Amino acid sequence: MSAGFALSLEHVRHSYGDKVAVADVSLAVRAGEIVALLGPSGCGKSTLLRLAAGLERPDAGKVAVGGRIVAGEGAFVPPERRGLSLVFQDYALFPHLDIAANVAFGLKGRPRGEIGAIVADLLGRIGLADRARAYPHMLSGGEQQRVALARALAPNPAVLLMDEPFSNLDQRLREGMRTETVRLLRERGAAAVLVTHDPDDALAAADRMALMRAGRLVQVGTPEEVFRAPADRFAARLFGEVAEVPAVIAGGRAWSALGAFPTPRLADGPGIVCVRRDAVTLADGPEAIGARVLATRFLGERRQLRLQVDGLETPIEVAIDRRLNAEPGGRVSITVDRADAFVFPA
Ligand SMILES: Nc1ncnc2c1ncn2[C@@H]1O[C@H](COP(=O)(O)OP(=O)(O)OP(=O)(O)O)[C@@H](O)[C@H]1O
């Protein structure tokens, strides 16, 4: 499976003492592909990245970079000889080196002229051409982050591993850096694994998302695939709030206060129906359900309603077309779009 991929991990495991951090993960990243690795805190994202980088040794399994085995089968290639670069949350620029020297760090041994040209080109691209002689402490967080990215890209790695690279940036800088990072990666055809806790990073930057839970990947797919068929409640919630409603799964259907939903693959038992907020419309019809409006809020594009649905204890929040209105205290009929409702075992 490693041939033809920029990076591949095959049945990789890693424990710290008796704590299993990565249980059994296989993931292959194509040349030039950006994969976002998402999951709750402690699920093993950083450990997986460290295994790919060579900062940890796998207890079992194989890691290959560009088809060459770098860990497993008796091999272990140290990080600096794997042909990949790392970008971490804390940038880790060298404080005693100026910006140009930081960017040049991975280019040791090349002709001076070539180093100068690469550094000048990258500093220009990140908009810091005039700061080449500044030291890291003289730059803002966002500028330091751009330097860290330039430093990682300078040796032209086939694979860039990024661990929460944007998390120290405010929202506006974050979006700018994300766009810039993707542009630089695409330009160079570099593959990347981006560890993030922010689904927006994944939606904006990634070709595929890999969702991790308790040391395992539970779903790998394009953002649209994950959106259309989330593997679990966490995956369903990645793209925005969902209403979660208890259900009973029986005979291939989940029966809930919001109606019955087909569940051909689930065993009978307690379930949860997750409904995207905009899957609810105000409409009468044979399947319509009655609800009382508890509160409304105009959100610009949508109008948010807090509804007490008949037969349901906990109120739900939905987002309807802003041109429709509903008065608090009034009654409405709602229908749920089946394509935006997902059932999981409770
Ligand atoms: N050096 C270590 N020694 C012992 N346990 C560790 C070590 N590093 C991580 N762990 C544990 O391994 C598990 C996975 O950690 P990891 O840092 O890979 O998760 P993560 O998904 O990156 O989390 P976060 O999003 O919080 O950074 C956690 O339970 C963590 O406490």
The ligand as an ORCA input file, in Angstrom:
! r2SCAN-3c Opt
* xyz 0 1
  N       4.830     11.560     26.408
  C       3.712     10.970     26.849
  N       3.718     10.154     27.913
  C       2.612      9.542     28.357
  N       1.389      9.690     27.786
  C       1.309     10.507     26.722
  C       2.450     11.192     26.204
  N       2.054     11.920     25.141
  C       0.723     11.713     25.007
  N       0.268     10.850     25.954
  C      -1.107     10.352     26.089
  O      -1.469      9.686     24.889
  C      -2.785     10.020     24.486
  C      -2.779     10.657     23.118
  O      -2.103     11.904     23.191
  P      -1.925     12.860     21.938
  O      -1.109     14.040     22.378
  O      -1.449     12.081     20.792
  O      -3.431     13.299     21.675
  P      -4.015     14.512     20.818
  O      -5.187     13.944     20.105
  O      -2.951     15.118     20.015
  O      -4.505     15.493     21.938
  P      -4.582     17.121     21.947
  O      -5.600     17.483     20.906
  O      -5.030     17.431     23.325
  O      -3.204     17.601     21.625
  C      -3.335     10.916     25.572
  O      -4.063     10.131     26.474
  C      -2.087     11.474     26.233
  O      -2.345     11.779     27.587
*
